[in-house]
Amino acid sequence: MLDAIRCLGRVLRLGGRHTPDTRLPTVFHITHHKAGSQWVHRILHALAYDRLVPPEVECAQFLAKPVRAGAVYPTLYITHEQFTSVPLPPNWKRFVIIRDLRDTLVSLYFSLKHSHPLLTDRNRQRRAILRELSVEDGLLYVTEHLLAGPAQVQWSWVAAGEKLIRYEDLLERDEEIFAEVLLRRCQLPVEPARFRQVIRENRFQARSGRPPGQEDLDSHERKGVAGDWKNHFTDRIAKSFKNYFGSLLIATGYETGFDW
């Protein structure tokens, strides 16, 4: 009931959103596909609705339009080079979230095959391809044709020396990490009780009604766990993945070598 009242209040505000307070930092949530981007988006939507700049196709809200001082930009799938190419306000904060690229692969595969909205002909074609292939061949297809984008995002921020936030750590310590990032570093003016409520309401089990690890292939929130790649990788998939992205796993600290 309380959330419904808040939502109604937002709708009744002139223009839907207020002009951001330019005294506050402009906040950028940078990530790649299948690294909890919609989870973080929902949290930012609840905590900073009036400052939110909605995501657009190809990140046009950031790459093709002037950045709004004091606004909050969720779900930017961009490299370090793209970020630094855009003029920024004087006062800004960013945080970068990555995920084990092996789990990114598995999540992307199941999303494209089952649950991702078919908004483009390209995604319709991809779904048709994946539904014709075995799971092994489908995962190989995604590895070799669709994973370069998330990998490029990761490589660029590693090379820039960015302090990266791991999706896996967020699953274990969401309140602690989000408090440090959103309240202290990004200075969102949110009461602690409201912050805790939003974090807890957006956990996997609260959203899906399922415990982490219980799979629903038709849900965007499919499984909610880390390390699921171990249930799907074969020797062929591991060999292909190491060939393309083995060095990236080492660079991001998920592995120390190629003997996994």
Secondary structure, 3 states (H helix, E strand, C coil): CHHHHHHHHHHHCCCCCCCCCCCCCEEEEECCCCCCHHHHHHHHHHHCHHHECCCCHHHHHHHCCCCCCCCEEEEECCCHHHHHCCCCCCCEEEEEEECCHHHHHHHHHHHHHHHCCCCCHHHHHHHHHHHHCCHHHHHHHHHHHCCHHHHHHHHHHHHCCCCCEEHHHHHHHHHHHHHHHHHHHCCCCCCHHHHHHHHHHCCHHHHHCCCCCCCCCCCCCCCCCCCHHHHCCCHHHHHHHHHHHHHHHHHCCCCCCCCC
